[in-house]
Amino acid sequence: MKSKLILLLFSISFFAFAIKQDDVIGKFNTPEKDGIIEIYKRGNKYFGKIVDGKDPRKDIKNPNPKLRNIDVIGMEFMSNFVFDGVDTWENGTIYDPNTGTTYKCKMWLTETNDLKIRGYVGFSLLGRTEEFERIKN
């Protein structure tokens, strides 16, 4: 009986873990409410793209001249995040089309199910965090 209880508890915790890692998937308003991003999963990694915005423009600040004519809306600007098994998606990168700079990045969900994204250089202490409001369906 005791072993069945342990197995049941393990199964429940495993199930909760499996759901938790995909909780980040969805659409979010930008902090300024002037655009919408979408977080999605490809393989075992998480990515983000800009799916809507008030200011349709080209990626003119891109360091690669061949990419400066690409639309910002539709751009995959976040890539290669991995769930840490607890509460953070880390080891990703985020590209800022306003500056043409790519930063290391991590993200996590708030208690209200909104998304915090922290871009940084070097260590996570040297960066900036922005909060994105989840769009409820």
N, C-alpha and C positions, 0 to 999 in steps of 0.2 A: 504494500500500500504506500509506504514512504517513497519508494522508487518511482511509483506512478505519479505521485504528487510533485516530485522533483522534475520529472519529465514534462509534466503539464506546465509548471512554472517556467522551465526552460523554453518550451514551445511558445508560450505567451510572450516572453521577453524577446525571443527571436522574431516573432511576428511584429511586435511593436518596433523593433529595430528596422525591419524591412520597410515598414510604412514610413518611418521617420526620415530615412535617407531621401525619399522622393517628395517630401513635404515642401521643398523649395520650388518645385515645378509650378509654374503659373505665370500670370501677367501682373505687372506692378506699374503704378504711376511713378514717374520721376519725382524727385523732391520738389521741383518747381512746378509740377503738374503740367508740363508742356510736352510730355511724351510718354510713351508706354514701352516698357521692355518686357520680354518674355524669357523666362528661364526654362530650359528643356534639357532632356537627357539624351545623350548619344553614346551607346555602349555603356561603360561604367562611369562616364564623366558627364559633367554638367556644363552647359554653355548658355550664353545670353545674347539676344539680338534686340535691336531697336525695331519695333513693329509699327509705331505710329509717332507722329510728332507735328507740332504746330509750325515748325521751321524746316520744310524740306530743303535740303542743301547737299552739296557735294563734300567729300572728304578732302578739302583743299589743303589741310595741314599735314596730310600723310607724308611721312619721310620718304616713301617710295613714289616718285613722280608718276609712275604708271597707274597708281591707285587713286590719284587725286580727283578723278572724274567719277568715282563710285558714289552712289547715293548713300547718305548716312542712314536713312530709313531702310531697313532690311539688312543692315550691316550686323554681322556677328562680332560683337565688341568684347565679349567675355568668353574665356575658353579654358578648358582642361581642369575644372574643379573636381576634387575628389572628396567624398564624405569621410569625415574623420572617425565615424562610428559612434559619435556622441551627439554633437549639436552644431558642428561647423563644417562648411565646405571650403576647402583650402587648396593651396598649391596651384591656384589658377592665375590668370592674368586678365587685366582689364585695359582696354584701349580707350583713350580720351580723344574723340575726334575734334574737340575744341583746341587741343594743343598738339596733337599728333604723337603723343607719348603713350607708351605702354608701361603699366605698373604691375607689380606682384599684387595679388588680391586674395582676400578671403571673404566669406559671407556667412550670415547666420540669420535665423528668424527671431523676431521679438515675441514677447508674450501675447501680443495682439495679432500675430501671424504676418506682420509686415517684415520686410527684408532690409537688413543692414549690410552694406557693402563697404569694405575698407580697402582702399588702394594705398600702396606704400612702396617706398624705395628702401631696399636693404631689409631692415627690421620693421615689423608691424607697428612699432612705436612711432616710426617716422612716416606718418601718413594722415589720411583724412577718411572719415566715415560719413556716409550718406544713408538716409533712410528712405526706402521706397514703399509706398502704400500698396498692399495687395488689392487687386481688383476682384471684388466678389461677384461670382456669376449668379 
